[in-house]
Amino acid sequence: MGLKGTDGLAAEAVARGAVPVSPRRAEIALAELSGVDALFLTAGGDMGESALRKSGQRYQVVYRPPQEPTAEDTQKASSTFIEEGVDLIVFCGGDGTARDVSEVAGLQAPIIGIPAGVKMQSGVFAVSPKAAGELVRGYLEEGLLIRETEIVDVDEEKYRAGTLDTKIYGIAATPYKPALVQERKQIYSSRNEEEFKEEIAVFASEFMRDGSAYILGAGTTTAKIAELLGAEKTLLGVDVIQNGRTICRDASERDLLRVIDDEGRAKIIVSPIGAQGFVLGRGSQQISPEVLRRAGPENLIIVATPHKLKETPHLLVDTGDQKLDETISGRRQVICGYRIAQLKDVEASSRVGMDQSGSF
């Protein structure tokens, strides 16, 4: 919906036509735990019970939330889990949920996040729902090591106004296995970075003269492209530029689909999240599977500075549509300067960790 998070806006998102993704993502994670000898303690209804019932896992409801649960219910449920002496807390959501859980759990019990939010910058999230299930199994059956990591979140009001104000809210313990757990988002800033962004922008301004509608994802690199074109761009939103002019600002999925239908030719420019490596599926969910299909996966253009690519060993996609993720995966060119590109492997996050060595 282009709301840049739904903290306090869940009802508005649903009213606009949004469909909750957490239930399905929880089910994908639980499907990886078939045969695991464990008893799940859970909150009732959509806060865990429904997904566990579908999965066939053994479970016991220890907290009954109201019909429309809030962040307070997440904390109350987490407090109950701690009192019951659980070995591990698994939650589904974004950084806001991670804050609520970790505020109660502290370092008393490790936590794992099934990624299902807009903002997922904390280091407790698996790279995909499937990877979350593998982490839970690994912790219960193989004794995966625990590491401490930061819980971070952004001020959503400032975020919606175009200001990225990220803060560290605490430290949490989480089971860790290379490739299965995402790293904290990193922001790169230096004189060389700005020079390379300028080079990327100059090159983009040349190939963007073909009359196509260009969908620009969030970030400073795409913002530099718009700046060079003299077009208006929201730093943290998704915008559409055609022939050097912004034709749709801070777009929702519905807006993007309308533009594609109206203009016919559309291309998408995105930049990976620093350190995490996510090209799609984090931050700009308006660029949905349907938007990607309508535009054509072959019209996905990835841009990143050389330093970001050096510090981001793997590029990942997690659109929520595994078949589409597989289509996007493979060796892809990443524009990193003026008429310069690097070939990088793009991997569907659901396939990460399938190699037992933890490598791609």
C-alpha positions as CSV (number, residue, x, y, z in Angstrom):
1,M,0.0,0.0,0.0
2,G,3.0,2.3,0.1
3,L,2.4,3.1,3.8
4,K,6.1,2.3,4.7
5,G,5.0,0.1,7.6
6,T,1.8,-0.6,9.3
7,D,2.6,0.3,13.0
8,G,-0.8,1.8,14.1
9,L,-2.1,1.6,10.5
10,A,-3.1,-2.0,10.1
11,A,-6.8,-1.2,9.8
12,E,-6.1,1.5,7.2
13,A,-3.9,-0.9,5.2
14,V,-6.7,-3.6,5.2
15,A,-9.3,-0.9,4.2
16,R,-7.1,0.0,1.2
17,G,-7.1,-3.6,0.1
18,A,-4.0,-5.0,1.8
19,V,-3.9,-8.8,2.5
20,P,-2.0,-9.9,5.6
21,V,1.1,-12.0,4.7
22,S,2.1,-13.2,8.1
23,P,-0.2,-16.3,8.3
24,R,1.1,-17.7,5.0
25,R,4.7,-17.0,5.9
26,A,4.3,-18.6,9.3
27,E,2.9,-21.7,7.5
28,I,5.9,-21.9,5.2
29,A,8.3,-21.8,8.2
30,L,6.3,-24.4,10.1
31,A,6.3,-26.8,7.0
32,E,10.0,-27.1,7.5
33,L,9.5,-28.5,11.0
34,S,7.7,-31.7,10.0
35,G,8.8,-34.5,12.4
36,V,10.4,-32.2,14.9
37,D,9.9,-33.4,18.5
38,A,8.7,-30.2,20.1
39,L,5.7,-28.7,21.9
40,F,4.8,-25.2,20.7
41,L,3.3,-22.8,23.3
42,T,1.4,-20.1,21.4
43,A,-1.1,-17.3,21.5
44,G,-4.6,-18.0,20.3
45,G,-6.2,-17.4,16.9
46,D,-4.2,-15.6,14.2
47,M,-1.4,-14.9,16.7
48,G,-0.1,-18.5,16.2
49,E,-2.8,-21.0,16.9
50,S,-4.3,-21.0,13.4
51,A,-1.0,-21.6,11.6
52,L,0.0,-24.3,14.1
53,R,-3.3,-26.2,13.6
54,K,-2.8,-26.2,9.9
55,S,0.8,-27.4,10.2
56,G,-0.1,-30.4,12.4
57,Q,2.4,-29.5,15.1
58,R,1.7,-30.2,18.8
59,Y,0.8,-27.0,20.5
60,Q,-0.8,-25.5,23.6
61,V,-2.5,-22.1,23.8
62,V,-1.1,-20.2,26.8
63,Y,-2.4,-16.7,25.9
64,R,-5.7,-15.6,24.5
65,P,-5.6,-12.2,22.8
66,P,-8.7,-10.1,22.0
67,Q,-10.2,-10.3,18.5
68,E,-8.0,-7.4,17.3
69,P,-4.6,-7.9,19.1
70,T,-2.1,-5.0,19.5
71,A,1.6,-4.7,20.3
72,E,0.7,-5.0,23.9
73,D,-0.7,-8.5,23.3
74,T,2.6,-9.5,21.6
75,Q,4.4,-8.4,24.8
76,K,2.0,-10.2,27.0
77,A,2.2,-13.4,25.0
78,S,6.1,-13.1,25.0
79,S,6.0,-12.6,28.8
80,T,3.9,-15.7,29.2
81,F,6.4,-17.7,27.1
82,I,9.2,-16.6,29.3
83,E,7.3,-17.5,32.4
84,E,6.7,-21.0,30.9
85,G,10.4,-21.4,30.4
86,V,10.4,-21.8,26.6
87,D,13.7,-22.7,24.8
88,L,13.1,-20.4,21.9
89,I,10.6,-17.7,20.8
90,V,9.6,-17.6,17.1
91,F,7.6,-14.6,15.8
92,C,6.4,-13.4,12.4
93,G,6.5,-9.8,11.4
94,G,8.9,-6.9,11.0
95,D,11.1,-4.7,13.2
96,G,8.2,-3.4,15.3
97,T,7.3,-7.0,16.3
98,A,11.0,-7.7,16.9
99,R,11.1,-4.7,19.3
100,D,8.0,-5.9,21.2
101,V,9.3,-9.5,21.6
102,S,12.9,-8.5,22.5
103,E,11.8,-5.9,25.0
104,V,10.2,-8.7,27.1
105,A,12.6,-11.6,26.2
106,G,15.9,-9.7,26.6
107,L,18.6,-12.3,26.7
108,Q,16.4,-14.8,28.7
109,A,15.5,-16.8,25.6
110,P,16.8,-16.6,22.0
111,I,14.4,-15.3,19.3
112,I,14.0,-16.0,15.6
113,G,12.0,-13.7,13.2
114,I,10.1,-15.0,10.3
115,P,10.3,-12.1,7.8
116,A,6.9,-10.6,7.1
117,G,7.2,-6.9,7.5
118,V,8.1,-3.8,5.5
119,K,11.1,-2.9,7.8
120,M,13.4,-5.7,8.7
121,Q,16.7,-4.3,9.6
122,S,17.3,-6.2,12.9
123,G,19.7,-9.1,13.0
124,V,17.2,-11.6,14.3
125,F,15.4,-12.3,11.0
126,A,16.0,-15.3,8.8
127,V,16.5,-14.5,5.1
128,S,13.2,-16.2,4.3
129,P,10.3,-18.1,6.0
130,K,11.9,-21.4,4.9
131,A,15.2,-20.4,6.3
132,A,13.5,-19.6,9.6
133,G,12.1,-23.1,9.8
134,E,15.6,-24.5,9.1
135,L,17.0,-22.4,11.9
136,V,14.4,-23.6,14.4
137,R,15.1,-27.2,13.4
138,G,18.9,-26.6,13.6
139,Y,18.6,-25.1,17.0
140,L,16.4,-27.8,18.4
141,E,18.2,-30.8,16.8
142,E,21.7,-29.7,16.2
143,G,22.3,-27.1,18.9
144,L,23.1,-24.2,16.7
145,L,25.2,-21.6,18.4
146,I,23.6,-18.4,19.7
147,R,24.9,-14.9,18.9
148,E,23.9,-11.5,20.3
149,T,22.6,-9.0,17.7
150,E,21.0,-5.6,17.6
151,I,17.3,-4.8,17.5
152,V,16.8,-1.7,15.4
153,D,13.8,0.1,14.1
154,V,12.9,3.3,12.3
155,D,10.6,6.1,13.4
156,E,7.6,5.4,11.1
157,E,6.2,8.9,11.2
158,K,9.6,10.4,10.1
159,Y,10.0,7.5,7.6
160,R,6.7,8.3,5.9
161,A,7.8,12.0,5.8
162,G,11.0,10.9,3.9
163,T,13.5,10.9,6.8
164,L,15.3,7.7,7.8
165,D,15.8,7.8,11.6
166,T,17.1,4.4,12.7
167,K,17.8,3.6,16.3
168,I,19.1,0.6,18.3
169,Y,16.5,-0.5,20.8
170,G,18.2,-3.4,22.4
171,I,20.2,-6.6,22.2
172,A,18.7,-10.0,21.5
173,A,20.1,-13.5,21.3
174,T,19.4,-15.5,18.2
175,P,20.4,-18.9,16.7
176,Y,22.9,-18.3,14.0
177,K,24.0,-20.1,10.8
178,P,25.8,-18.3,8.0
179,A,23.6,-17.5,5.0
180,L,20.3,-18.3,6.9
181,V,20.3,-15.2,9.1
182,Q,20.3,-11.7,7.5
183,E,22.8,-9.0,8.7
184,R,21.8,-5.6,10.0
185,K,21.3,-3.1,7.2
186,Q,24.4,-1.0,6.6
187,I,24.5,2.5,5.1
188,Y,27.5,3.5,3.1
189,S,28.6,7.1,2.8
190,S,31.8,8.5,1.4
191,R,33.1,10.8,-1.3
192,N,33.8,7.9,-3.6
193,E,30.3,6.5,-3.0
194,E,28.8,9.8,-4.1
195,E,31.0,9.9,-7.2
196,F,29.9,6.4,-8.2
197,K,26.2,7.2,-7.6
198,E,26.7,10.2,-9.9
199,E,28.2,8.0,-12.6
200,I,25.3,5.5,-12.3
201,A,22.9,8.4,-12.5
202,V,24.5,9.8,-15.7
203,F,24.4,6.4,-17.4
204,A,20.7,5.9,-16.3
205,S,19.8,9.3,-17.6
206,E,21.0,8.1,-21.0
207,F,19.1,4.8,-21.2
208,M,16.0,6.2,-19.6
209,R,15.3,8.3,-22.8
210,D,13.6,5.3,-24.5
211,G,10.1,6.4,-23.5
212,S,9.4,3.7,-21.0
213,A,7.9,4.3,-17.6
214,Y,10.7,3.7,-15.1
215,I,9.7,2.5,-11.6
216,L,12.4,3.6,-9.1
217,G,12.7,1.8,-5.8
218,A,13.7,3.4,-2.6
219,G,17.3,4.5,-1.7
220,T,20.0,7.1,-2.2
221,T,21.3,5.6,-5.5
222,T,17.9,5.8,-7.2
223,A,17.3,9.2,-5.7
224,K,20.5,10.4,-7.3
225,I,19.2,9.2,-10.7
226,A,16.0,11.3,-10.2
227,E,18.0,14.3,-9.0
228,L,20.2,14.3,-12.1
229,L,17.1,14.1,-14.3
230,G,15.5,17.0,-12.4
231,A,12.6,14.8,-11.4
232,E,10.9,14.6,-8.0
233,K,11.7,11.5,-6.0
234,T,10.7,10.3,-2.5
235,L,13.9,8.9,-0.9
236,L,12.0,6.1,0.9
237,G,9.2,5.5,-1.5
238,V,8.6,4.1,-4.9
239,D,8.2,6.6,-7.8
240,V,7.7,6.4,-11.6
241,I,9.6,8.6,-14.0
242,Q,9.0,8.8,-17.7
243,N,10.8,11.1,-20.2
244,G,12.6,12.9,-17.3
245,R,9.3,13.7,-15.5
246,T,7.7,12.1,-12.4
247,I,4.4,10.7,-13.4
248,C,3.6,8.9,-10.1
249,R,5.0,9.8,-6.7
250,D,5.2,7.6,-3.6
251,A,3.2,4.9,-5.5
252,S,1.3,2.0,-4.1
253,E,1.1,-1.4,-5.8
254,R,-2.2,-0.4,-7.3
255,D,-0.7,2.9,-8.7
256,L,2.2,0.9,-10.3
257,L,-0.2,-1.6,-11.9
258,R,-2.3,1.3,-13.3
259,V,0.9,3.0,-14.7
260,I,1.9,-0.3,-16.4
261,D,-1.5,-0.7,-17.9
262,D,-1.7,2.9,-19.1
263,E,1.9,3.2,-20.5
264,G,2.5,-0.3,-21.8
265,R,6.3,-0.2,-21.4
266,A,7.7,-0.3,-17.9
267,K,11.1,-1.0,-16.4
268,I,12.1,-1.3,-12.8
269,I,15.3,0.1,-11.2
270,V,16.2,-1.1,-7.7
271,S,19.3,-1.1,-5.5
272,P,20.2,-3.8,-2.9
273,I,20.0,-3.1,0.8
274,G,23.5,-2.7,2.2
275,A,25.0,-5.8,3.8
276,Q,21.7,-7.7,3.7
277,G,21.8,-7.9,-0.1
278,F,18.0,-7.9,-0.6
279,V,17.1,-6.6,-4.1
280,L,13.4,-7.3,-3.7
281,G,11.2,-8.1,-0.7
282,R,12.5,-5.6,1.8
283,G,11.4,-2.0,2.1
284,S,9.7,-1.6,-1.3
285,Q,6.9,-4.2,-1.2
286,Q,4.9,-2.0,-3.6
287,I,7.1,-3.6,-6.3
288,S,5.0,-6.8,-5.9
289,P,5.1,-10.1,-7.7
290,E,2.2,-8.9,-9.9
291,V,4.0,-5.6,-10.7
292,L,7.2,-7.6,-11.6
293,R,5.2,-10.0,-13.9
294,R,3.4,-7.2,-15.7
295,A,6.6,-5.2,-16.2
296,G,8.5,-8.4,-17.1
297,P,11.4,-9.8,-14.9
298,E,13.7,-9.2,-17.8
299,N,13.1,-5.4,-17.3
300,L,14.5,-5.5,-13.8
301,I,17.6,-3.2,-13.6
302,I,19.8,-3.5,-10.5
303,V,22.2,-0.6,-9.6
304,A,24.8,-0.4,-6.8
305,T,28.1,1.3,-6.1
306,P,31.2,-0.9,-6.2
307,H,31.8,-0.6,-2.4
308,K,28.3,-1.7,-1.6
309,L,28.7,-4.7,-3.9
310,K,32.0,-5.6,-2.3
311,E,30.5,-5.5,1.2
312,T,27.4,-7.4,0.0
313,P,28.6,-10.9,-1.0
314,H,25.2,-12.2,-2.1
315,L,22.1,-10.6,-3.7
316,L,18.7,-12.0,-2.6
317,V,15.1,-11.8,-3.7
318,D,12.1,-12.6,-1.4
319,T,9.0,-11.4,-3.2
320,G,6.7,-14.0,-1.5
321,D,6.3,-15.8,-4.8
322,Q,8.9,-18.6,-5.0
323,K,8.4,-19.4,-8.7
324,L,9.0,-15.7,-9.5
325,D,12.0,-15.6,-7.3
326,E,13.5,-18.5,-9.2
327,T,12.8,-16.7,-12.5
328,I,14.7,-13.6,-11.3
329,S,17.6,-15.7,-9.8
330,G,20.8,-16.3,-11.7
331,R,23.7,-14.3,-13.0
332,R,22.6,-10.7,-13.5
333,Q,24.3,-7.5,-14.5
334,V,24.5,-4.8,-11.8
335,I,25.2,-1.3,-13.0
336,C,28.0,0.1,-10.8
337,G,29.3,3.1,-12.8
338,Y,29.1,4.9,-16.1
339,R,28.5,2.1,-18.6
340,I,30.1,-0.3,-16.2
341,A,28.5,-3.4,-14.7
342,Q,29.5,-6.4,-12.6
343,L,28.0,-9.8,-13.0
344,K,26.6,-11.0,-9.6
345,D,24.7,-14.0,-8.5
346,V,21.1,-13.3,-7.5
347,E,19.6,-16.0,-5.3
348,A,16.0,-16.8,-4.2
349,S,16.2,-16.4,-0.4
350,S,14.0,-19.6,0.0
351,R,16.9,-21.6,-1.5
352,V,19.6,-20.2,0.8
353,G,21.1,-22.8,3.1
354,M,20.1,-25.8,0.9
355,D,23.8,-26.4,0.6
356,Q,24.7,-27.9,4.0
357,S,28.0,-26.0,4.0
358,G,26.0,-22.8,4.3
359,S,27.4,-21.4,1.0
360,F,25.5,-20.6,-2.2
